[in-house]
Amino acid sequence: MQKSEYLKNPVQHVDITQFDASPLIHAYRGMAFQARNLARAADIWQQMVEDKECTIILTLAGSLVSAGLKKIIVDLLKNRLVDVIVSTGANIVDQDFFEALGFKHWQGSPFVDDQNMRELGIDRIYDTYIDEDQLRICDDTIAQIADQLEPRAWSSREFIHAMGQYLIEKDLGEDSIVRTAAELNIPIFVPAFSDCSAGFGLVYHQEKNPDQHVSIDSVRDFRELTQIKIAAAETGLVMLAGGVPKNFTQDVVVAADILGKEVSMHKYAIQLTVADERDGALSGSTLKEACSWGKVDTVHEQMVFSELTLTLPLLASYVYHQHAWENRSFKSWNTLFQKKLARV
């Protein structure tokens, strides 16, 4: 098969504004197992939205954008259902920014000859494909953005905002997470920023500029997200899978305490995951376990053990169609740091 034969059916992004999952969520309340857990998670997210003092933090791990969930996340941002994002680099750079540049993810199959994929320059994420040549353009674009920035240590939030500004200036990616967040002053943090196309782009940028270059300060990321927690006071977590974004976000409560600031644990928390808690791995650690570390309160928390492409569309559709977001204002947490810079 030729490359074009593999890359012919693009992944389509789910639109939660076009269907109302409320009747299904209501029905789930009378059931058991993960159906009832999902209904309770929907109620907790709804409580976050109705609590006007609450800042809602969305964490992203796994291959979500490539799977067709990008528009959901964009709609969550536009409709004030999320105030901060903490993500893996893959979702923000390799997938969202990649699509903003005009490229696509393609439907495929896990049952293919991966040696042949490699020869054709096709990267596989389970049953989706990416054109490696186009991904290299994404890497190079990151290097180009870095070349235009002041040579210093940047937080990932600052750099991703610059990526959004690039898209705005080039009139690209109107439907992207990165551009939407930049337009609405919503911060995006990627604590492990080099673990994606951004890493390749920044390696190239630093190789060309060995003495004066951009670098990413992960400690600054941690401090900035902690500053948001301190300023926000009340926070709620919507965690999709686990990994670094999950722990990074939970840890800000402890970081605030170390800084001598008294803050409450995350008041609300839901997590959608298929990870198992029994091996002690982070992604499967429950929210009740996080309470023992002083990170998450257990009054309004719910684990949902189910695969994200099945559960997130239902959950997000439910909170969208309750319309409580219409009485909620944008938090615009990026302005917290812009004001600090202005005073210096």
C-alpha positions as CSV (number, residue, x, y, z in Angstrom):
1,M,0.0,0.0,0.0
2,Q,1.1,3.6,-0.7
3,K,1.1,6.3,1.9
4,S,-2.0,8.0,0.4
5,E,-4.0,4.7,0.9
6,Y,-3.4,4.8,4.6
7,L,-4.1,8.5,5.1
8,K,-7.5,8.9,3.6
9,N,-10.1,9.0,6.4
10,P,-9.6,11.9,8.8
11,V,-10.5,11.6,12.5
12,Q,-13.7,13.6,13.1
13,H,-14.1,15.7,16.3
14,V,-17.2,15.2,18.5
15,D,-19.5,18.2,18.9
16,I,-21.2,18.2,22.3
17,T,-23.3,21.2,21.3
18,Q,-25.2,18.9,18.8
19,F,-26.5,16.4,21.3
20,D,-27.8,16.5,24.9
21,A,-26.7,13.6,27.0
22,S,-28.8,14.7,30.0
23,P,-31.5,12.0,29.7
24,L,-28.8,9.3,29.6
25,I,-27.0,10.8,32.6
26,H,-30.3,11.0,34.5
27,A,-31.0,7.3,33.7
28,Y,-27.5,6.4,34.9
29,R,-28.3,7.8,38.3
30,G,-30.7,4.9,38.9
31,M,-28.2,2.2,37.7
32,A,-24.9,0.8,39.3
33,F,-21.2,0.4,38.6
34,Q,-19.6,3.0,36.3
35,A,-22.9,4.3,35.0
36,R,-23.8,5.6,38.4
37,N,-20.2,6.8,39.0
38,L,-20.4,8.8,35.8
39,A,-23.7,10.4,36.8
40,R,-22.2,11.4,40.1
41,A,-19.1,12.8,38.3
42,A,-21.5,14.9,36.2
43,D,-23.2,16.2,39.3
44,I,-19.8,17.2,40.8
45,W,-18.7,19.0,37.7
46,Q,-22.0,20.8,37.7
47,Q,-21.4,21.9,41.3
48,M,-18.0,23.3,40.2
49,V,-19.7,25.4,37.5
50,E,-22.4,26.6,39.9
51,D,-19.8,27.6,42.5
52,K,-18.8,31.0,41.1
53,E,-15.7,31.1,43.4
54,C,-14.4,27.9,42.0
55,T,-11.6,27.7,39.5
56,I,-11.9,24.6,37.3
57,I,-8.6,22.9,36.3
58,L,-8.7,20.4,33.4
59,T,-5.9,17.9,33.2
60,L,-5.2,16.0,29.9
61,A,-3.2,12.8,29.4
62,G,-3.2,10.1,26.8
63,S,-4.0,10.7,23.1
64,L,-7.2,12.8,23.4
65,V,-7.0,15.3,20.5
66,S,-5.9,12.7,18.0
67,A,-8.9,10.5,19.0
68,G,-11.4,13.2,18.2
69,L,-11.9,15.1,21.5
70,K,-10.4,18.4,20.4
71,K,-13.7,20.3,19.8
72,I,-15.0,19.2,23.2
73,I,-12.0,20.8,24.9
74,V,-12.4,24.0,22.8
75,D,-16.1,24.2,23.7
76,L,-15.3,23.8,27.4
77,L,-12.9,26.8,27.2
78,K,-15.3,28.9,25.2
79,N,-18.2,28.2,27.5
80,R,-16.5,28.9,30.8
81,L,-16.6,25.2,31.9
82,V,-12.8,25.2,32.3
83,D,-10.4,27.9,33.6
84,V,-7.0,26.3,33.4
85,I,-5.5,23.4,31.5
86,V,-2.6,21.2,32.6
87,S,-1.6,18.7,29.9
88,T,0.9,16.4,28.4
89,G,2.9,17.9,25.5
90,A,1.5,15.5,23.0
91,N,-2.1,16.8,23.3
92,I,-1.1,20.4,23.1
93,V,1.8,20.4,20.6
94,D,1.9,17.1,18.5
95,Q,-1.9,17.0,18.2
96,D,-3.7,20.3,18.7
97,F,-1.0,22.7,17.4
98,F,-0.2,20.2,14.7
99,E,-3.8,20.3,13.5
100,A,-3.8,24.1,13.8
101,L,-1.1,24.2,11.2
102,G,-3.5,22.6,8.8
103,F,-2.6,18.9,9.3
104,K,-4.9,16.0,10.3
105,H,-5.0,12.7,12.2
106,W,-6.2,9.8,10.2
107,Q,-8.3,6.7,11.1
108,G,-6.4,3.5,10.8
109,S,-6.0,0.1,12.4
110,P,-3.7,-1.4,15.1
111,F,-3.4,-4.5,12.8
112,V,-0.9,-3.2,10.3
113,D,2.8,-3.8,9.4
114,D,4.6,-1.3,11.6
115,Q,7.8,-1.8,9.7
116,N,6.0,-0.7,6.6
117,M,4.5,2.2,8.5
118,R,8.1,3.3,9.4
119,E,9.3,3.0,5.8
120,L,6.3,5.2,4.6
121,G,6.9,7.8,7.3
122,I,3.6,7.1,9.1
123,D,3.4,7.3,12.9
124,R,0.7,5.2,14.6
125,I,-1.2,5.9,17.8
126,Y,-3.1,2.6,18.2
127,D,-5.7,3.0,15.4
128,T,-4.9,6.5,14.2
129,Y,-2.1,7.7,11.9
130,I,0.1,10.8,11.6
131,D,2.2,11.9,8.7
132,E,5.8,12.0,10.1
133,D,6.8,14.6,7.4
134,Q,4.1,16.9,8.7
135,L,5.1,16.3,12.3
136,R,8.6,17.5,11.4
137,I,7.1,20.7,10.1
138,C,5.4,21.1,13.6
139,D,8.8,20.6,15.2
140,D,10.4,23.2,13.0
141,T,7.6,25.7,13.6
142,I,8.2,25.4,17.4
143,A,11.9,26.2,16.7
144,Q,10.8,29.2,14.6
145,I,8.7,30.6,17.4
146,A,11.5,30.1,19.9
147,D,13.9,32.0,17.5
148,Q,11.7,35.0,17.8
149,L,11.4,35.1,21.6
150,E,13.6,36.7,24.1
151,P,16.4,34.3,25.1
152,R,15.6,33.4,28.7
153,A,13.9,30.8,30.8
154,W,10.1,30.7,30.0
155,S,7.4,28.8,31.7
156,S,5.5,26.4,29.4
157,R,2.4,28.6,30.0
158,E,4.3,31.6,28.5
159,F,5.6,29.7,25.6
160,I,2.2,28.1,24.8
161,H,0.7,31.6,24.9
162,A,3.3,32.6,22.3
163,M,2.3,29.6,20.2
164,G,-1.3,30.9,20.4
165,Q,-0.2,34.4,19.3
166,Y,1.6,32.8,16.4
167,L,-1.6,31.1,15.2
168,I,-3.5,34.4,15.6
169,E,-1.0,36.3,13.6
170,K,-0.9,33.7,10.9
171,D,-4.7,33.3,11.0
172,L,-4.4,29.6,11.6
173,G,-6.1,27.1,13.8
174,E,-9.3,29.0,14.6
175,D,-10.7,25.8,16.1
176,S,-7.6,24.9,18.1
177,I,-7.2,24.6,21.9
178,V,-4.0,26.7,21.9
179,R,-5.4,29.6,19.9
180,T,-8.7,29.6,21.8
181,A,-6.8,29.7,25.2
182,A,-4.6,32.5,24.0
183,E,-7.6,34.6,22.9
184,L,-9.4,34.0,26.2
185,N,-6.3,34.4,28.4
186,I,-6.7,30.9,29.7
187,P,-3.4,29.4,30.9
188,I,-2.1,26.1,29.6
189,F,0.7,24.3,31.5
190,V,2.7,21.4,30.1
191,P,5.0,20.4,33.0
192,A,7.0,17.9,30.8
193,F,7.2,20.2,27.8
194,S,10.2,18.6,26.2
195,D,8.4,15.2,26.0
196,C,6.8,16.1,22.6
197,S,7.4,17.9,19.4
198,A,8.2,21.0,21.4
199,G,11.3,19.2,22.7
200,F,12.6,18.4,19.2
201,G,11.9,22.0,18.1
202,L,13.7,23.5,21.2
203,V,16.7,21.2,20.8
204,Y,17.1,22.4,17.2
205,H,16.6,26.1,18.4
206,Q,19.3,25.7,21.2
207,E,21.7,24.0,18.8
208,K,21.5,27.0,16.5
209,N,21.7,29.4,19.4
210,P,24.1,27.9,21.9
211,D,24.7,31.0,23.9
212,Q,21.4,32.9,23.8
213,H,18.4,30.7,23.6
214,V,14.9,29.9,25.0
215,S,14.6,27.3,27.7
216,I,11.6,26.0,29.6
217,D,11.6,26.3,33.4
218,S,9.4,23.5,34.9
219,V,9.9,25.0,38.4
220,R,8.4,28.2,37.2
221,D,5.4,26.2,35.8
222,F,5.0,24.8,39.3
223,R,5.2,28.2,41.0
224,E,2.8,29.8,38.6
225,L,0.1,27.1,39.0
226,T,0.6,27.4,42.7
227,Q,0.1,31.2,42.5
228,I,-3.2,30.5,40.7
229,K,-4.2,28.1,43.5
230,I,-3.4,30.7,46.1
231,A,-5.3,33.5,44.3
232,A,-8.2,31.3,43.4
233,A,-8.6,29.7,46.9
234,E,-11.4,27.3,45.8
235,T,-10.5,24.8,43.0
236,G,-12.0,21.8,41.3
237,L,-10.3,19.2,39.2
238,V,-11.5,17.5,36.0
239,M,-8.8,14.9,35.3
240,L,-8.7,12.9,32.1
241,A,-6.4,9.9,32.7
242,G,-3.5,10.6,35.0
243,G,0.3,10.9,34.5
244,V,2.3,14.1,35.2
245,P,-0.6,16.5,34.7
246,K,-2.6,14.8,37.5
247,N,0.1,14.8,40.1
248,F,1.4,18.3,39.1
249,T,-2.0,19.8,39.6
250,Q,-2.7,18.0,42.9
251,D,0.7,19.0,44.3
252,V,0.1,22.8,44.2
253,V,-1.8,22.5,47.5
254,V,1.3,21.2,49.2
255,A,3.5,23.8,47.4
256,A,1.3,26.6,48.7
257,D,1.8,25.3,52.2
258,I,5.6,25.2,51.8
259,L,5.3,28.8,50.7
260,G,3.6,29.6,54.0
261,K,0.2,30.2,52.3
262,E,-2.8,28.5,53.9
263,V,-5.1,27.1,51.2
264,S,-7.8,24.5,51.1
265,M,-7.4,21.2,49.4
266,H,-9.0,20.9,46.0
267,K,-12.7,21.1,46.9
268,Y,-14.0,19.1,43.9
269,A,-12.4,16.4,41.9
270,I,-13.4,13.8,39.3
271,Q,-11.1,11.5,37.3
272,L,-11.8,9.4,34.3
273,T,-9.3,6.6,33.9
274,V,-8.8,2.9,33.0
275,A,-5.7,2.6,35.2
276,D,-5.8,0.1,38.2
277,E,-4.9,1.4,41.6
278,R,-3.6,-1.9,43.0
279,D,0.0,-1.6,41.6
280,G,0.5,1.7,43.3
281,A,1.0,3.6,40.0
282,L,0.1,7.2,40.0
283,S,-2.5,7.2,37.2
284,G,-4.6,4.7,39.1
285,S,-4.2,6.2,42.5
286,T,-7.7,7.2,43.8
287,L,-8.8,10.7,44.8
288,K,-9.3,9.3,48.4
289,E,-5.6,8.3,48.3
290,A,-4.8,11.9,47.4
291,C,-6.6,13.1,50.4
292,S,-4.1,11.3,52.7
293,W,-1.4,13.6,51.1
294,G,-3.5,16.7,51.8
295,K,-4.3,17.4,48.2
296,V,-8.0,16.5,47.5
297,D,-11.0,16.7,49.7
298,T,-13.2,13.7,49.8
299,V,-16.6,15.4,50.1
300,H,-17.0,16.0,46.4
301,E,-14.9,13.4,44.6
302,Q,-15.6,10.6,42.1
303,M,-13.5,8.1,40.2
304,V,-14.9,6.8,36.9
305,F,-13.1,3.7,35.6
306,S,-13.9,3.8,31.9
307,E,-12.3,4.8,28.6
308,L,-12.3,8.5,27.8
309,T,-13.6,8.5,24.3
310,L,-16.8,6.9,25.7
311,T,-17.2,8.9,28.9
312,L,-16.0,12.5,28.2
313,P,-18.5,13.3,25.4
314,L,-21.4,12.2,27.7
315,L,-20.0,14.1,30.7
316,A,-19.2,17.3,28.8
317,S,-22.5,17.3,26.9
318,Y,-24.3,17.1,30.2
319,V,-22.6,20.1,31.9
320,Y,-22.8,22.1,28.6
321,H,-26.6,21.5,28.3
322,Q,-27.3,22.5,31.9
323,H,-26.4,26.1,30.9
324,A,-25.0,27.0,34.3
325,W,-22.0,28.4,32.5
326,E,-24.1,31.2,31.2
327,N,-24.0,32.8,34.7
328,R,-20.2,32.3,35.0
329,S,-17.5,34.7,34.1
330,F,-14.1,34.1,32.5
331,K,-11.4,33.8,35.1
332,S,-8.6,34.8,32.6
333,W,-5.9,33.7,34.9
334,N,-3.1,34.6,32.4
335,T,-3.7,38.2,33.4
336,L,-2.4,37.4,36.9
337,F,1.1,37.1,35.5
338,Q,0.7,40.0,33.0
339,K,-0.1,42.3,35.9
340,K,2.9,41.1,37.8
341,L,5.1,41.8,34.8
342,A,3.6,45.3,34.4
343,R,4.5,46.2,38.0
344,V,8.1,45.2,37.8
